[in-house]
Amino acid sequence: MTVDLLPHFFFALKDGGRLRYAQFASTLHPCGTVLVVPGAREFIEKKYIECAKPLLEKGFRVVIYEPRGQGLSSRFLDGDMRQRGHIDTFQTHLDDLRAFCSAVVLPGLSKPLIVHGHSLGAHILLRWLAEDRPAKVSGAFLTAPMVALSGMAAHMAGFGLSWASVRLFGSETTYAPMQHDFGGEDLVFANNPLTQDEQRFNVMADYFREHPELATGGVTWGWMLAALSSMNVMQTWPYLSNINVPILTLTGDQDIITPLAEIAPFLNMIPHIYTRIVSGARHDLLNETEPLCAEAWARIDSFLDTIMRSASAPPANDVSAAPFRFAS
């Protein structure tokens, strides 16, 4: 497998930061656009292999950007601390998404827009869908959405420790416990929490080795506080019930990073949500073994087909218009 960087561009943000992004057009007449927001540590090339390529084969235009703090987008820390996953507030992620969509994704959009996010990316998209209710988004499919990371007791303890570390001890840029630059156990396939496919597991390490500027390590106390604070914002019925588009969520029953038992109570607050469990899959379920990926994509294909039929249906004020119905 080659580990070359794909053709890409940079979107300049008003505060001087920049987002690395790429656009891929199907050889078919595009039937719609899918905006992909990666998970933590992820980058364009990884998402192309596991997500964009299958979507292109289905006839979609695909746009992927790397959230700030990872990939070749702007980092918040420099020098020896460059690898540290850090951010002061997730509001920055939300503002970046708004600016990128307005300038790059939405202009000239004539076909349905569908959004996809994994883990961190799904979290950012859910906040956007809840707060902005963007009219041009027809639906979303999410994998392992980061709406909760642990039980409530552990969540509150983590929030308290993060708050104390940042606000009282000024340790916002210090790695949180068990976090470090990429390496060590990150390279060990046995018992990893992400995937059971060794070749796919090695993709990230292969790219980081050949392109060390892509490498992203663990997260800081500041990132933890920002993430937990953002989850506190979204974990309410008035907030999540504001999302007005159909959403498919896929989660593996072996996911210990965003376990279904923890995220389900909050996902169930979203009105038009369809949660599907991929039995045997871990956290990175579009990067899993071939049979598990095939099952996940079968679910996604069914959802996309339903979205596209709904998008081509008569206007909502037409009494003959059929409501969205998910094909299970």
C-alpha positions as protocol buffer text, in pm:
chain_id: "A"
residue {
  index: 1
  type: MET
  ca { x: 0 y: 0 z: 0 }
}
residue {
  index: 2
  type: THR
  ca { x: 130 y: 345 z: -92 }
}
residue {
  index: 3
  type: VAL
  ca { x: 140 y: 609 z: 178 }
}
residue {
  index: 4
  type: ASP
  ca { x: 160 y: 918 z: -39 }
}
residue {
  index: 5
  type: LEU
  ca { x: -37 y: 1228 z: 53 }
}
residue {
  index: 6
  type: LEU
  ca { x: -342 y: 1295 z: -162 }
}
residue {
  index: 7
  type: PRO
  ca { x: -391 y: 1626 z: -346 }
}
residue {
  index: 8
  type: HIS
  ca { x: -527 y: 1876 z: -98 }
}
residue {
  index: 9
  type: PHE
  ca { x: -598 y: 2241 z: -26 }
}
residue {
  index: 10
  type: PHE
  ca { x: -595 y: 2473 z: 274 }
}
residue {
  index: 11
  type: PHE
  ca { x: -886 y: 2687 z: 389 }
}
residue {
  index: 12
  type: ALA
  ca { x: -781 y: 3002 z: 571 }
}
residue {
  index: 13
  type: LEU
  ca { x: -974 y: 3089 z: 887 }
}
residue {
  index: 14
  type: LYS
  ca { x: -1030 y: 3443 z: 1011 }
}
residue {
  index: 15
  type: ASP
  ca { x: -816 y: 3394 z: 1323 }
}
residue {
  index: 16
  type: GLY
  ca { x: -513 y: 3290 z: 1117 }
}
residue {
  index: 17
  type: GLY
  ca { x: -562 y: 2916 z: 1145 }
}
residue {
  index: 18
  type: ARG
  ca { x: -617 y: 2687 z: 849 }
}
residue {
  index: 19
  type: LEU
  ca { x: -794 y: 2363 z: 767 }
}
residue {
  index: 20
  type: ARG
  ca { x: -650 y: 2106 z: 531 }
}
residue {
  index: 21
  type: TYR
  ca { x: -918 y: 1960 z: 306 }
}
residue {
  index: 22
  type: ALA
  ca { x: -968 y: 1754 z: -9 }
}
residue {
  index: 23
  type: GLN
  ca { x: -1251 y: 1711 z: -258 }
}
residue {
  index: 24
  type: PHE
  ca { x: -1317 y: 1400 z: -462 }
}
residue {
  index: 25
  type: ALA
  ca { x: -1559 y: 1385 z: -754 }
}
residue {
  index: 26
  type: SER
  ca { x: -1720 y: 1068 z: -880 }
}
residue {
  index: 27
  type: THR
  ca { x: -1667 y: 972 z: -1244 }
}
residue {
  index: 28
  type: LEU
  ca { x: -2045 y: 930 z: -1249 }
}
residue {
  index: 29
  type: HIS
  ca { x: -2278 y: 1228 z: -1252 }
}
residue {
  index: 30
  type: PRO
  ca { x: -2272 y: 1322 z: -881 }
}
residue {
  index: 31
  type: CYS
  ca { x: -2593 y: 1223 z: -706 }
}
residue {
  index: 32
  type: GLY
  ca { x: -2512 y: 1426 z: -397 }
}
residue {
  index: 33
  type: THR
  ca { x: -2236 y: 1548 z: -166 }
}
residue {
  index: 34
  type: VAL
  ca { x: -2107 y: 1386 z: 152 }
}
residue {
  index: 35
  type: LEU
  ca { x: -1910 y: 1600 z: 398 }
}
residue {
  index: 36
  type: VAL
  ca { x: -1680 y: 1386 z: 613 }
}
residue {
  index: 37
  type: VAL
  ca { x: -1551 y: 1505 z: 952 }
}
residue {
  index: 38
  type: PRO
  ca { x: -1287 y: 1265 z: 1091 }
}
residue {
  index: 39
  type: GLY
  ca { x: -1236 y: 1140 z: 1442 }
}
residue {
  index: 40
  type: ALA
  ca { x: -946 y: 1236 z: 1668 }
}
residue {
  index: 41
  type: ARG
  ca { x: -598 y: 1167 z: 1521 }
}
residue {
  index: 42
  type: GLU
  ca { x: -751 y: 1088 z: 1181 }
}
residue {
  index: 43
  type: PHE
  ca { x: -654 y: 1252 z: 853 }
}
residue {
  index: 44
  type: ILE
  ca { x: -770 y: 1276 z: 491 }
}
residue {
  index: 45
  type: GLU
  ca { x: -586 y: 972 z: 356 }
}
residue {
  index: 46
  type: LYS
  ca { x: -722 y: 736 z: 623 }
}
residue {
  index: 47
  type: LYS
  ca { x: -1078 y: 858 z: 567 }
}
residue {
  index: 48
  type: TYR
  ca { x: -1038 y: 826 z: 190 }
}
residue {
  index: 49
  type: ILE
  ca { x: -944 y: 458 z: 219 }
}
residue {
  index: 50
  type: GLU
  ca { x: -1221 y: 360 z: 459 }
}
residue {
  index: 51
  type: CYS
  ca { x: -1499 y: 602 z: 366 }
}
residue {
  index: 52
  type: ALA
  ca { x: -1452 y: 827 z: 63 }
}
residue {
  index: 53
  type: LYS
  ca { x: -1364 y: 556 z: -188 }
}
residue {
  index: 54
  type: PRO
  ca { x: -1684 y: 353 z: -126 }
}
residue {
  index: 55
  type: LEU
  ca { x: -1890 y: 673 z: -147 }
}
residue {
  index: 56
  type: LEU
  ca { x: -1727 y: 772 z: -476 }
}
residue {
  index: 57
  type: GLU
  ca { x: -1815 y: 432 z: -618 }
}
residue {
  index: 58
  type: LYS
  ca { x: -2178 y: 505 z: -528 }
}
residue {
  index: 59
  type: GLY
  ca { x: -2170 y: 833 z: -722 }
}
residue {
  index: 60
  type: PHE
  ca { x: -2119 y: 1092 z: -447 }
}
residue {
  index: 61
  type: ARG
  ca { x: -1892 y: 1393 z: -437 }
}
residue {
  index: 62
  type: VAL
  ca { x: -1693 y: 1371 z: -114 }
}
residue {
  index: 63
  type: VAL
  ca { x: -1538 y: 1656 z: 86 }
}
residue {
  index: 64
  type: ILE
  ca { x: -1311 y: 1581 z: 384 }
}
residue {
  index: 65
  type: TYR
  ca { x: -1144 y: 1828 z: 618 }
}
residue {
  index: 66
  type: GLU
  ca { x: -913 y: 1773 z: 912 }
}
residue {
  index: 67
  type: PRO
  ca { x: -1027 y: 1947 z: 1232 }
}
residue {
  index: 68
  type: ARG
  ca { x: -771 y: 2178 z: 1384 }
}
residue {
  index: 69
  type: GLY
  ca { x: -523 y: 2006 z: 1612 }
}
residue {
  index: 70
  type: GLN
  ca { x: -459 y: 1708 z: 1386 }
}
residue {
  index: 71
  type: GLY
  ca { x: -340 y: 1614 z: 1039 }
}
residue {
  index: 72
  type: LEU
  ca { x: -192 y: 1907 z: 850 }
}
residue {
  index: 73
  type: SER
  ca { x: -449 y: 2154 z: 978 }
}
residue {
  index: 74
  type: SER
  ca { x: -324 y: 2413 z: 1225 }
}
residue {
  index: 75
  type: ARG
  ca { x: -209 y: 2283 z: 1562 }
}
residue {
  index: 76
  type: PHE
  ca { x: -265 y: 2466 z: 1888 }
}
residue {
  index: 77
  type: LEU
  ca { x: 78 y: 2375 z: 2027 }
}
residue {
  index: 78
  type: ASP
  ca { x: 422 y: 2392 z: 1866 }
}
residue {
  index: 79
  type: GLY
  ca { x: 767 y: 2242 z: 1899 }
}
residue {
  index: 80
  type: ASP
  ca { x: 800 y: 1941 z: 2127 }
}
residue {
  index: 81
  type: MET
  ca { x: 431 y: 1970 z: 2216 }
}
residue {
  index: 82
  type: ARG
  ca { x: 302 y: 1971 z: 1856 }
}
residue {
  index: 83
  type: GLN
  ca { x: 165 y: 1616 z: 1876 }
}
residue {
  index: 84
  type: ARG
  ca { x: -50 y: 1687 z: 2180 }
}
residue {
  index: 85
  type: GLY
  ca { x: -421 y: 1685 z: 2107 }
}
residue {
  index: 86
  type: HIS
  ca { x: -522 y: 2018 z: 2255 }
}
residue {
  index: 87
  type: ILE
  ca { x: -796 y: 2279 z: 2228 }
}
residue {
  index: 88
  type: ASP
  ca { x: -934 y: 2541 z: 2466 }
}
residue {
  index: 89
  type: THR
  ca { x: -1299 y: 2507 z: 2366 }
}
residue {
  index: 90
  type: PHE
  ca { x: -1497 y: 2292 z: 2124 }
}
residue {
  index: 91
  type: GLN
  ca { x: -1670 y: 2611 z: 2014 }
}
residue {
  index: 92
  type: THR
  ca { x: -1364 y: 2651 z: 1790 }
}
residue {
  index: 93
  type: HIS
  ca { x: -1446 y: 2323 z: 1614 }
}
residue {
  index: 94
  type: LEU
  ca { x: -1804 y: 2437 z: 1566 }
}
residue {
  index: 95
  type: ASP
  ca { x: -1705 y: 2779 z: 1430 }
}
residue {
  index: 96
  type: ASP
  ca { x: -1452 y: 2617 z: 1194 }
}
residue {
  index: 97
  type: LEU
  ca { x: -1718 y: 2382 z: 1057 }
}
residue {
  index: 98
  type: ARG
  ca { x: -1957 y: 2671 z: 998 }
}
residue {
  index: 99
  type: ALA
  ca { x: -1694 y: 2875 z: 814 }
}
residue {
  index: 100
  type: PHE
  ca { x: -1577 y: 2579 z: 604 }
}
residue {
  index: 101
  type: CYS
  ca { x: -1929 y: 2480 z: 502 }
}
residue {
  index: 102
  type: SER
  ca { x: -2025 y: 2836 z: 410 }
}
residue {
  index: 103
  type: ALA
  ca { x: -1716 y: 2892 z: 196 }
}
residue {
  index: 104
  type: VAL
  ca { x: -1636 y: 2549 z: 49 }
}
residue {
  index: 105
  type: VAL
  ca { x: -1925 y: 2302 z: 74 }
}
residue {
  index: 106
  type: LEU
  ca { x: -2248 y: 2497 z: 28 }
}
residue {
  index: 107
  type: PRO
  ca { x: -2177 y: 2738 z: -263 }
}
residue {
  index: 108
  type: GLY
  ca { x: -2326 y: 2597 z: -581 }
}
residue {
  index: 109
  type: LEU
  ca { x: -2471 y: 2295 z: -401 }
}
residue {
  index: 110
  type: SER
  ca { x: -2764 y: 2161 z: -605 }
}
residue {
  index: 111
  type: LYS
  ca { x: -2779 y: 1798 z: -492 }
}
residue {
  index: 112
  type: PRO
  ca { x: -2857 y: 1664 z: -143 }
}
residue {
  index: 113
  type: LEU
  ca { x: -2591 y: 1719 z: 124 }
}
residue {
  index: 114
  type: ILE
  ca { x: -2533 y: 1431 z: 364 }
}
residue {
  index: 115
  type: VAL
  ca { x: -2281 y: 1451 z: 648 }
}
residue {
  index: 116
  type: HIS
  ca { x: -2072 y: 1178 z: 807 }
}
residue {
  index: 117
  type: GLY
  ca { x: -1863 y: 1192 z: 1121 }
}
residue {
  index: 118
  type: HIS
  ca { x: -1675 y: 940 z: 1329 }
}
residue {
  index: 119
  type: SER
  ca { x: -1640 y: 979 z: 1708 }
}
residue {
  index: 120
  type: LEU
  ca { x: -1507 y: 1337 z: 1754 }
}
residue {
  index: 121
  type: GLY
  ca { x: -1632 y: 1428 z: 1405 }
}
residue {
  index: 122
  type: ALA
  ca { x: -1978 y: 1297 z: 1490 }
}
residue {
  index: 123
  type: HIS
  ca { x: -1978 y: 1509 z: 1807 }
}
residue {
  index: 124
  type: ILE
  ca { x: -1897 y: 1825 z: 1610 }
}
residue {
  index: 125
  type: LEU
  ca { x: -2167 y: 1749 z: 1352 }
}
residue {
  index: 126
  type: LEU
  ca { x: -2433 y: 1680 z: 1615 }
}
residue {
  index: 127
  type: ARG
  ca { x: -2367 y: 2016 z: 1777 }
}
residue {
  index: 128
  type: TRP
  ca { x: -2392 y: 2188 z: 1438 }
}
residue {
  index: 129
  type: LEU
  ca { x: -2715 y: 2008 z: 1351 }
}
residue {
  index: 130
  type: ALA
  ca { x: -2866 y: 2095 z: 1690 }
}
residue {
  index: 131
  type: GLU
  ca { x: -2764 y: 2460 z: 1702 }
}
residue {
  index: 132
  type: ASP
  ca { x: -2785 y: 2567 z: 1336 }
}
residue {
  index: 133
  type: ARG
  ca { x: -3041 y: 2322 z: 1191 }
}
residue {
  index: 134
  type: PRO
  ca { x: -2876 y: 2372 z: 848 }
}
residue {
  index: 135
  type: ALA
  ca { x: -3148 y: 2366 z: 584 }
}
residue {
  index: 136
  type: LYS
  ca { x: -2936 y: 2206 z: 311 }
}
residue {
  index: 137
  type: VAL
  ca { x: -2846 y: 1894 z: 512 }
}
residue {
  index: 138
  type: SER
  ca { x: -3069 y: 1602 z: 415 }
}
residue {
  index: 139
  type: GLY
  ca { x: -2932 y: 1347 z: 664 }
}
residue {
  index: 140
  type: ALA
  ca { x: -2634 y: 1219 z: 859 }
}
residue {
  index: 141
  type: PHE
  ca { x: -2471 y: 885 z: 921 }
}
residue {
  index: 142
  type: LEU
  ca { x: -2244 y: 864 z: 1222 }
}
residue {
  index: 143
  type: THR
  ca { x: -2013 y: 599 z: 1362 }
}
residue {
  index: 144
  type: ALA
  ca { x: -1932 y: 567 z: 1733 }
}
residue {
  index: 145
  type: PRO
  ca { x: -2054 y: 921 z: 1809 }
}
residue {
  index: 146
  type: MET
  ca { x: -1871 y: 1083 z: 2099 }
}
residue {
  index: 147
  type: VAL
  ca { x: -2170 y: 1196 z: 2306 }
}
residue {
  index: 148
  type: ALA
  ca { x: -2043 y: 1020 z: 2620 }
}
residue {
  index: 149
  type: LEU
  ca { x: -1718 y: 850 z: 2711 }
}
residue {
  index: 150
  type: SER
  ca { x: -1796 y: 673 z: 3037 }
}
residue {
  index: 151
  type: GLY
  ca { x: -2049 y: 627 z: 3314 }
}
residue {
  index: 152
  type: MET
  ca { x: -2189 y: 935 z: 3485 }
}
residue {
  index: 153
  type: ALA
  ca { x: -1973 y: 893 z: 3796 }
}
residue {
  index: 154
  type: ALA
  ca { x: -1656 y: 864 z: 3589 }
}
residue {
  index: 155
  type: HIS
  ca { x: -1774 y: 1151 z: 3367 }
}
residue {
  index: 156
  type: MET
  ca { x: -1819 y: 1383 z: 3663 }
}
residue {
  index: 157
  type: ALA
  ca { x: -1490 y: 1272 z: 3819 }
}
residue {
  index: 158
  type: GLY
  ca { x: -1312 y: 1334 z: 3488 }
}
residue {
  index: 159
  type: PHE
  ca { x: -1471 y: 1675 z: 3460 }
}
residue {
  index: 160
  type: GLY
  ca { x: -1366 y: 1766 z: 3814 }
}
residue {
  index: 161
  type: LEU
  ca { x: -1009 y: 1649 z: 3763 }
}
residue {
  index: 162
  type: SER
  ca { x: -984 y: 1828 z: 3427 }
}
residue {
  index: 163
  type: TRP
  ca { x: -1125 y: 2149 z: 3572 }
}
residue {
  index: 164
  type: ALA
  ca { x: -883 y: 2140 z: 3865 }
}
residue {
  index: 165
  type: SER
  ca { x: -583 y: 2061 z: 3644 }
}
residue {
  index: 166
  type: VAL
  ca { x: -661 y: 2347 z: 3406 }
}
residue {
  index: 167
  type: ARG
  ca { x: -815 y: 2614 z: 3632 }
}
residue {
  index: 168
  type: LEU
  ca { x: -621 y: 2557 z: 3955 }
}
residue {
  index: 169
  type: PHE
  ca { x: -288 y: 2409 z: 3846 }
}
residue {
  index: 170
  type: GLY
  ca { x: -246 y: 2557 z: 3497 }
}
residue {
  index: 171
  type: SER
  ca { x: -181 y: 2215 z: 3343 }
}
residue {
  index: 172
  type: GLU
  ca { x: -399 y: 2265 z: 3035 }
}
residue {
  index: 173
  type: THR
  ca { x: -123 y: 2170 z: 2788 }
}
residue {
  index: 174
  type: THR
  ca { x: 3 y: 1873 z: 2994 }
}
residue {
  index: 175
  type: TYR
  ca { x: -90 y: 1527 z: 2873 }
}
residue {
  index: 176
  type: ALA
  ca { x: -379 y: 1372 z: 3064 }
}
residue {
  index: 177
  type: PRO
  ca { x: -303 y: 1039 z: 3237 }
}
residue {
  index: 178
  type: MET
  ca { x: -195 y: 756 z: 3006 }
}
residue {
  index: 179
  type: GLN
  ca { x: -168 y: 1001 z: 2713 }
}
residue {
  index: 180
  type: HIS
  ca { x: 156 y: 1050 z: 2519 }
}
residue {
  index: 181
  type: ASP
  ca { x: 308 y: 1112 z: 2177 }
}
residue {
  index: 182
  type: PHE
  ca { x: 214 y: 853 z: 1916 }
}
residue {
  index: 183
  type: GLY
  ca { x: 405 y: 530 z: 1972 }
}
residue {
  index: 184
  type: GLY
  ca { x: 440 y: 254 z: 2230 }
}
residue {
  index: 185
  type: GLU
  ca { x: 109 y: 72 z: 2276 }
}
residue {
  index: 186
  type: ASP
  ca { x: -36 y: 269 z: 1983 }
}
residue {
  index: 187
  type: LEU
  ca { x: 167 y: 35 z: 1761 }
}
residue {
  index: 188
  type: VAL
  ca { x: 58 y: -287 z: 1931 }
}
residue {
  index: 189
  type: PHE
  ca { x: -221 y: -464 z: 1743 }
}
residue {
  index: 190
  type: ALA
  ca { x: -301 y: -721 z: 2013 }
}
residue {
  index: 191
  type: ASN
  ca { x: -600 y: -616 z: 2226 }
}
residue {
  index: 192
  type: ASN
  ca { x: -625 y: -271 z: 2068 }
}
residue {
  index: 193
  type: PRO
  ca { x: -967 y: -103 z: 2115 }
}
residue {
  index: 194
  type: LEU
  ca { x: -1006 y: 12 z: 1754 }
}
residue {
  index: 195
  type: THR
  ca { x: -1017 y: -277 z: 1504 }
}
residue {
  index: 196
  type: GLN
  ca { x: -959 y: -649 z: 1459 }
}
residue {
  index: 197
  type: ASP
  ca { x: -807 y: -604 z: 1112 }
}
residue {
  index: 198
  type: GLU
  ca { x: -429 y: -583 z: 1147 }
}
residue {
  index: 199
  type: GLN
  ca { x: -361 y: -439 z: 801 }
}
residue {
  index: 200
  type: ARG
  ca { x: -614 y: -161 z: 853 }
}
residue {
  index: 201
  type: PHE
  ca { x: -485 y: -104 z: 1206 }
}
residue {
  index: 202
  type: ASN
  ca { x: -138 y: -34 z: 1065 }
}
residue {
  index: 203
  type: VAL
  ca { x: -253 y: 233 z: 817 }
}
residue {
  index: 204
  type: MET
  ca { x: -223 y: 518 z: 1067 }
}
residue {
  index: 205
  type: ALA
  ca { x: 124 y: 412 z: 1184 }
}
residue {
  index: 206
  type: ASP
  ca { x: 240 y: 372 z: 822 }
}
residue {
  index: 207
  type: TYR
  ca { x: 135 y: 727 z: 737 }
}
residue {
  index: 208
  type: PHE
  ca { x: 278 y: 874 z: 1055 }
}
residue {
  index: 209
  type: ARG
  ca { x: 610 y: 702 z: 986 }
}
residue {
  index: 210
  type: GLU
  ca { x: 633 y: 829 z: 627 }
}
residue {
  index: 211
  type: HIS
  ca { x: 484 y: 1171 z: 703 }
}
residue {
  index: 212
  type: PRO
  ca { x: 572 y: 1255 z: 1066 }
}
residue {
  index: 213
  type: GLU
  ca { x: 409 y: 1596 z: 1029 }
}
residue {
  index: 214
  type: LEU
  ca { x: 72 y: 1412 z: 1034 }
}
residue {
  index: 215
  type: ALA
  ca { x: 136 y: 1241 z: 1367 }
}
residue {
  index: 216
  type: THR
  ca { x: -100 y: 1318 z: 1653 }
}
residue {
  index: 217
  type: GLY
  ca { x: -61 y: 1183 z: 2005 }
}
residue {
  index: 218
  type: GLY
  ca { x: -298 y: 1168 z: 2299 }
}
residue {
  index: 219
  type: VAL
  ca { x: -493 y: 1451 z: 2454 }
}
residue {
  index: 220
  type: THR
  ca { x: -416 y: 1715 z: 2714 }
}
residue {
  index: 221
  type: TRP
  ca { x: -601 y: 1813 z: 3028 }
}
residue {
  index: 222
  type: GLY
  ca { x: -725 y: 2116 z: 2835 }
}
residue {
  index: 223
  type: TRP
  ca { x: -871 y: 1896 z: 2561 }
}
residue {
  index: 224
  type: MET
  ca { x: -1039 y: 1676 z: 2820 }
}
residue {
  index: 225
  type: LEU
  ca { x: -1201 y: 1975 z: 2990 }
}
residue {
  index: 226
  type: ALA
  ca { x: -1316 y: 2115 z: 2654 }
}
residue {
  index: 227
  type: ALA
  ca { x: -1456 y: 1778 z: 2543 }
}
residue {
  index: 228
  type: LEU
  ca { x: -1639 y: 1708 z: 2868 }
}
residue {
  index: 229
  type: SER
  ca { x: -1775 y: 2064 z: 2877 }
}
residue {
  index: 230
  type: SER
  ca { x: -1906 y: 2022 z: 2522 }
}
residue {
  index: 231
  type: MET
  ca { x: -2068 y: 1691 z: 2615 }
}
residue {
  index: 232
  type: ASN
  ca { x: -2233 y: 1863 z: 2911 }
}
residue {
  index: 233
  type: VAL
  ca { x: -2384 y: 2112 z: 2665 }
}
residue {
  index: 234
  type: MET
  ca { x: -2530 y: 1844 z: 2439 }
}
residue {
  index: 235
  type: GLN
  ca { x: -2648 y: 1586 z: 2691 }
}
residue {
  index: 236
  type: THR
  ca { x: -2998 y: 1729 z: 2735 }
}
residue {
  index: 237
  type: TRP
  ca { x: -3329 y: 1656 z: 2566 }
}
residue {
  index: 238
  type: PRO
  ca { x: -3403 y: 2023 z: 2472 }
}
residue {
  index: 239
  type: TYR
  ca { x: -3067 y: 2039 z: 2292 }
}
residue {
  index: 240
  type: LEU
  ca { x: -3065 y: 1707 z: 2105 }
}
residue {
  index: 241
  type: SER
  ca { x: -3436 y: 1712 z: 2026 }
}
residue {
  index: 242
  type: ASN
  ca { x: -3368 y: 2021 z: 1817 }
}
residue {
  index: 243
  type: ILE
  ca { x: -3202 y: 1808 z: 1547 }
}
residue {
  index: 244
  type: ASN
  ca { x: -3448 y: 1781 z: 1260 }
}
residue {
  index: 245
  type: VAL
  ca { x: -3283 y: 1551 z: 1003 }
}
residue {
  index: 246
  type: PRO
  ca { x: -3277 y: 1170 z: 980 }
}
residue {
  index: 247
  type: ILE
  ca { x: -2966 y: 1022 z: 1141 }
}
residue {
  index: 248
  type: LEU
  ca { x: -2823 y: 672 z: 1122 }
}
residue {
  index: 249
  type: THR
  ca { x: -2580 y: 582 z: 1399 }
}
residue {
  index: 250
  type: LEU
  ca { x: -2364 y: 272 z: 1384 }
}
residue {
  index: 251
  type: THR
  ca { x: -2188 y: 136 z: 1687 }
}
residue {
  index: 252
  type: GLY
  ca { x: -1996 y: -182 z: 1758 }
}
residue {
  index: 253
  type: ASP
  ca { x: -2096 y: -392 z: 2055 }
}
residue {
  index: 254
  type: GLN
  ca { x: -1725 y: -432 z: 2138 }
}
residue {
  index: 255
  type: ASP
  ca { x: -1663 y: -54 z: 2148 }
}
residue {
  index: 256
  type: ILE
  ca { x: -1510 y: 39 z: 2484 }
}
residue {
  index: 257
  type: ILE
  ca { x: -1431 y: 401 z: 2390 }
}
residue {
  index: 258
  type: THR
  ca { x: -1787 y: 518 z: 2322 }
}
residue {
  index: 259
  type: PRO
  ca { x: -1984 y: 217 z: 2450 }
}
residue {
  index: 260
  type: LEU
  ca { x: -2344 y: 183 z: 2340 }
}
residue {
  index: 261
  type: ALA
  ca { x: -2472 y: 160 z: 2697 }
}
residue {
  index: 262
  type: GLU
  ca { x: -2335 y: 509 z: 2765 }
}
residue {
  index: 263
  type: ILE
  ca { x: -2425 y: 686 z: 2440 }
}
residue {
  index: 264
  type: ALA
  ca { x: -2769 y: 531 z: 2378 }
}
residue {
  index: 265
  type: PRO
  ca { x: -2961 y: 735 z: 2642 }
}
residue {
  index: 266
  type: PHE
  ca { x: -2850 y: 1057 z: 2473 }
}
residue {
  index: 267
  type: LEU
  ca { x: -2887 y: 937 z: 2114 }
}
residue {
  index: 268
  type: ASN
  ca { x: -3245 y: 836 z: 2195 }
}
residue {
  index: 269
  type: MET
  ca { x: -3322 y: 1203 z: 2258 }
}
residue {
  index: 270
  type: ILE
  ca { x: -3278 y: 1275 z: 1885 }
}
residue {
  index: 271
  type: PRO
  ca { x: -3619 y: 1255 z: 1711 }
}
residue {
  index: 272
  type: HIS
  ca { x: -3534 y: 1086 z: 1380 }
}
residue {
  index: 273
  type: ILE
  ca { x: -3250 y: 857 z: 1480 }
}
residue {
  index: 274
  type: TYR
  ca { x: -3191 y: 498 z: 1378 }
}
residue {
  index: 275
  type: THR
  ca { x: -2929 y: 317 z: 1584 }
}
residue {
  index: 276
  type: ARG
  ca { x: -2785 y: -3 z: 1444 }
}
residue {
  index: 277
  type: ILE
  ca { x: -2542 y: -234 z: 1627 }
}
residue {
  index: 278
  type: VAL
  ca { x: -2266 y: -412 z: 1437 }
}
residue {
  index: 279
  type: SER
  ca { x: -2205 y: -725 z: 1639 }
}
residue {
  index: 280
  type: GLY
  ca { x: -1837 y: -797 z: 1702 }
}
residue {
  index: 281
  type: ALA
  ca { x: -1713 y: -454 z: 1590 }
}
residue {
  index: 282
  type: ARG
  ca { x: -1489 y: -226 z: 1794 }
}
residue {
  index: 283
  type: HIS
  ca { x: -1467 y: 154 z: 1792 }
}
residue {
  index: 284
  type: ASP
  ca { x: -1330 y: 210 z: 1441 }
}
residue {
  index: 285
  type: LEU
  ca { x: -1604 y: 12 z: 1272 }
}
residue {
  index: 286
  type: LEU
  ca { x: -1553 y: 134 z: 912 }
}
residue {
  index: 287
  type: ASN
  ca { x: -1193 y: 20 z: 954 }
}
residue {
  index: 288
  type: GLU
  ca { x: -1285 y: -327 z: 1079 }
}
residue {
  index: 289
  type: THR
  ca { x: -1254 y: -673 z: 924 }
}
residue {
  index: 290
  type: GLU
  ca { x: -1410 y: -717 z: 581 }
}
residue {
  index: 291
  type: PRO
  ca { x: -1729 y: -893 z: 699 }
}
residue {
  index: 292
  type: LEU
  ca { x: -1792 y: -628 z: 967 }
}
residue {
  index: 293
  type: CYS
  ca { x: -1725 y: -344 z: 720 }
}
residue {
  index: 294
  type: ALA
  ca { x: -1961 y: -508 z: 471 }
}
residue {
  index: 295
  type: GLU
  ca { x: -2236 y: -522 z: 732 }
}
residue {
  index: 296
  type: ALA
  ca { x: -2181 y: -157 z: 826 }
}
residue {
  index: 297
  type: TRP
  ca { x: -2186 y: -45 z: 463 }
}
residue {
  index: 298
  type: ALA
  ca { x: -2503 y: -244 z: 394 }
}
residue {
  index: 299
  type: ARG
  ca { x: -2672 y: -40 z: 668 }
}
residue {
  index: 300
  type: ILE
  ca { x: -2528 y: 283 z: 528 }
}
residue {
  index: 301
  type: ASP
  ca { x: -2631 y: 198 z: 171 }
}
residue {
  index: 302
  type: SER
  ca { x: -2988 y: 136 z: 282 }
}
residue {
  index: 303
  type: PHE
  ca { x: -2992 y: 467 z: 468 }
}
residue {
  index: 304
  type: LEU
  ca { x: -2843 y: 660 z: 175 }
}
residue {
  index: 305
  type: ASP
  ca { x: -3093 y: 508 z: -67 }
}
residue {
  index: 306
  type: THR
  ca { x: -3377 y: 618 z: 159 }
}
residue {
  index: 307
  type: ILE
  ca { x: -3233 y: 969 z: 194 }
}
residue {
  index: 308
  type: MET
  ca { x: -3195 y: 1005 z: -182 }
}
residue {
  index: 309
  type: ARG
  ca { x: -3551 y: 886 z: -245 }
}
residue {
  index: 310
  type: SER
  ca { x: -3678 y: 1128 z: 17 }
}
residue {
  index: 311
  type: ALA
  ca { x: -3478 y: 1414 z: -140 }
}
residue {
  index: 312
  type: SER
  ca { x: -3638 y: 1351 z: -479 }
}
residue {
  index: 313
  type: ALA
  ca { x: -3991 y: 1322 z: -335 }
}
residue {
  index: 314
  type: PRO
  ca { x: -4253 y: 1596 z: -390 }
}
residue {
  index: 315
  type: PRO
  ca { x: -4231 y: 1907 z: -170 }
}
residue {
  index: 316
  type: ALA
  ca { x: -4343 y: 1870 z: 191 }
}
residue {
  index: 317
  type: ASN
  ca { x: -4658 y: 2079 z: 130 }
}
residue {
  index: 318
  type: ASP
  ca { x: -4771 y: 1828 z: -132 }
}
residue {
  index: 319
  type: VAL
  ca { x: -5023 y: 1592 z: 31 }
}
residue {
  index: 320
  type: SER
  ca { x: -4882 y: 1308 z: -179 }
}
residue {
  index: 321
  type: ALA
  ca { x: -4534 y: 1349 z: -33 }
}
residue {
  index: 322
  type: ALA
  ca { x: -4425 y: 1046 z: 166 }
}
residue {
  index: 323
  type: PRO
  ca { x: -4254 y: 1097 z: 505 }
}
residue {
  index: 324
  type: PHE
  ca { x: -3901 y: 968 z: 558 }
}
residue {
  index: 325
  type: ARG
  ca { x: -3905 y: 599 z: 638 }
}
residue {
  index: 326
  type: PHE
  ca { x: -3586 y: 417 z: 719 }
}
residue {
  index: 327
  type: ALA
  ca { x: -3537 y: 91 z: 531 }
}
residue {
  index: 328
  type: SER
  ca { x: -3395 y: -144 z: 793 }
}
